[in-house]
Amino acid sequence: MVAIVDYRMGNLHSVSKACAAVGLEASIVTRAGDIRRARAVILPGVGAFGQAMRHLRRQGLVKVLREAAGSGKPFLGVCLGMQLLFQESQEFGRHAGLGILPGSVRPFSKRLKVPHMGWNSLNIKRPSPFLRGIRNHTYMYFVHSFYCDPKDSELVLATTNYGLEVSAIVGRGNLCATQFHPEKSQTLGLKIYSNFARLLA
C-alpha cells in the first residue's frame, strides 16, 4: 500500500487518481502508524509552508516522515510537499521544515509575476529512476510562489527557468520531489507516478 499523507493541505483527490491511473494501490492516511506500515509514501501539498508544518506537528507526523525518507522505501514529494522536505522556508517569516534535505525555500523576486503558474520545460541535470522515459525539455505544470534552494547541487535532478534557474525536481536514492504537479501534467506527468510504481514492482 502507498500512503498519501493527509495533513489537511494536500491535493489528495488528484494524487489518488494519478496513483489509480498507473495501477498503484494507495490510501489517504492521517496516522503515523499507517505511514510506517506503507511500502511507499507520497507527501502532496497546496498552501502555506508554516501552516503545513503546524498541521504535521499537531498530527505527530514529523518524526515518521523523516524516518520514511531515510528508510529506503520510495518517497515522493509534490509541490508544497517538496518544499517541506527542506530545512526552512522564508514564506511569511521563517519556518523550520522537515530538515530531510539541506537548503531553504525562498521567495521569487518582486519583479516576477507570482504565483509562477503554467507550463514550463524541464532541464534535466542527472539521471534518476523517477525520470525514466521523460526527455529533456518536457513541459510540466507549475503553480508556486516560492522556490527551493538546495545547499547541495547534487540533489538537483532537473531545473526550470522562471526569472532564474529554479529546482524543478530534487532527489537522492529512494526520494524524489517535484515542484510541479505531475498529476496535472497530463501523460508525461503521469510517468513520474508510473516510475514510482515501478520501484515497488
C-alpha positions in Angstrom: 0.0 0.0 0.0 1.1 3.6 -0.8 0.4 6.1 1.9 -0.8 9.5 0.6 -0.3 11.8 3.6 -3.3 13.9 4.6 -2.3 16.9 6.7 -5.3 19.0 5.6 -3.5 20.8 2.9 -2.9 18.3 0.1 -4.3 17.9 -3.4 -5.4 14.4 -2.3 -8.0 13.6 -4.8 -5.9 14.3 -7.9 -2.9 12.5 -6.4 -5.1 9.5 -5.6 -6.5 9.4 -9.1 -3.0 9.6 -10.6 -2.0 6.6 -8.5 -5.0 4.6 -9.6 -4.2 5.5 -13.2 -0.8 3.8 -13.0 -2.1 0.8 -11.0 -0.9 1.8 -7.6 -3.0 0.8 -4.6 -2.9 4.0 -2.5 -4.7 5.1 0.6 -5.1 8.6 2.1 -3.7 8.4 5.7 -3.5 10.7 8.7 -1.8 8.5 11.3 1.9 7.8 11.9 1.3 4.0 12.1 -0.2 3.9 8.6 2.9 5.7 7.2 5.2 3.3 8.9 3.3 0.3 7.5 3.2 1.6 4.0 5.5 0.3 1.3 5.9 3.9 -0.1 4.9 7.4 0.8 3.6 10.4 -1.1 3.7 13.9 0.5 1.5 16.2 -1.6 0.6 19.7 -0.8 -1.0 23.0 -1.7 -0.9 26.1 0.6 1.4 27.9 3.1 4.6 26.3 4.5 4.2 27.5 8.1 0.6 26.3 8.4 1.5 22.9 6.8 4.3 22.3 9.4 1.9 23.2 12.2 -0.5 20.6 10.9 2.2 18.0 10.6 3.4 18.6 14.1 -0.1 18.5 15.6 -0.8 15.2 13.9 2.5 13.8 15.1 3.8 13.1 11.6 7.2 14.9 11.5 9.3 12.1 13.0 7.6 9.4 10.9 8.1 11.3 7.7 11.8 11.7 8.5 12.0 8.0 9.2 10.2 7.1 5.9 12.5 9.3 3.9 15.6 7.6 5.3 14.1 4.1 5.3 14.8 3.1 1.7 11.1 3.0 0.8 10.1 5.1 -2.2 9.1 8.6 -1.2 7.6 11.2 -3.4 7.0 14.9 -2.5 4.8 17.1 -4.7 4.8 20.9 -4.8 4.5 22.1 -1.2 5.4 18.5 -0.3 8.8 19.2 -2.0 9.3 22.4 -0.1 8.5 20.8 3.3 11.5 18.5 2.9 13.9 21.3 3.3 15.4 22.9 6.4 13.5 26.1 6.4 11.2 28.4 4.5 11.2 32.2 4.2 7.5 32.3 3.4 5.8 35.0 5.5 8.6 34.8 8.1 11.0 31.9 8.8 9.7 28.5 9.5 11.5 25.2 10.2 10.8 22.4 7.8 11.2 18.6 8.0 15.0 19.0 7.5 15.3 16.0 5.3 17.2 17.9 2.6 19.7 20.7 3.2 18.6 24.1 1.9 15.8 26.6 2.1 12.7 27.9 0.4 12.9 31.4 -0.9 10.5 34.0 -2.4 10.7 34.9 -6.1 11.9 38.4 -7.0 9.2 41.1 -6.7 9.9 41.8 -10.4 8.3 38.5 -11.3 4.6 37.7 -11.5 3.7 35.3 -8.7 2.5 32.7 -8.4 4.5 31.1 -11.2 1.7 29.4 -12.9 1.7 27.4 -16.2 3.7 25.1 -18.3 7.5 25.2 -18.1 10.1 22.9 -19.6 12.5 20.8 -17.6 16.3 21.0 -18.0 17.3 17.5 -16.8 20.6 17.6 -14.9 21.0 14.0 -13.7 19.5 10.6 -14.4 17.1 9.1 -12.0 14.8 6.1 -12.0 12.0 8.5 -11.3 12.7 10.2 -14.6 12.7 7.1 -16.8 11.0 7.9 -20.2 11.0 11.7 -19.6 13.1 13.6 -22.1 14.9 16.9 -21.7 12.7 19.9 -22.3 9.5 18.1 -21.4 6.8 20.6 -20.2 5.2 20.2 -16.8 2.6 22.3 -15.0 3.7 24.6 -12.2 1.8 26.6 -9.6 4.0 28.1 -6.8 5.1 31.4 -5.3 8.3 30.2 -3.6 11.2 28.1 -4.8 13.6 25.6 -3.3 17.3 26.5 -3.0 19.2 23.3 -2.1 22.6 23.6 -0.5 23.8 20.5 -2.3 23.7 20.9 -6.1 23.9 17.1 -6.4 20.3 16.9 -5.2 19.0 18.8 -8.3 17.7 16.3 -10.9 16.1 19.0 -13.1 15.5 22.7 -13.2 13.2 25.1 -15.0 13.6 28.8 -15.8 11.4 31.5 -14.2 13.5 34.6 -13.8 16.3 32.4 -12.6 17.1 28.7 -12.7 14.7 27.0 -10.3 14.9 23.5 -8.9 12.1 21.6 -10.5 13.0 18.1 -9.3 15.2 17.1 -6.4 16.1 13.7 -5.1 18.6 11.2 -3.8 18.3 7.5 -3.6 14.7 6.4 -2.8 13.5 10.0 -2.5 12.2 12.3 -5.3 10.3 15.5 -5.1 8.8 17.8 -7.8 8.0 21.5 -7.6 5.4 21.0 -10.4 2.3 18.9 -10.2 2.9 15.7 -12.2 -0.8 14.7 -11.7 -1.8 17.9 -13.6 0.8 17.5 -16.3 -1.1 15.0 -18.5 0.5 11.8 -19.9 4.2 12.8 -19.4 3.5 13.9 -15.8 1.9 10.5 -15.1 5.3 8.9 -16.0 6.6 10.2 -12.6 3.9 8.1 -10.9 4.4 5.1 -13.2 8.2 5.2 -12.4 7.3 5.5 -8.7 5.1 2.4 -9.2 8.0 0.6 -11.0 10.2 1.0 -7.9 7.6 -1.0 -5.9 7.3 -3.8 -8.5 
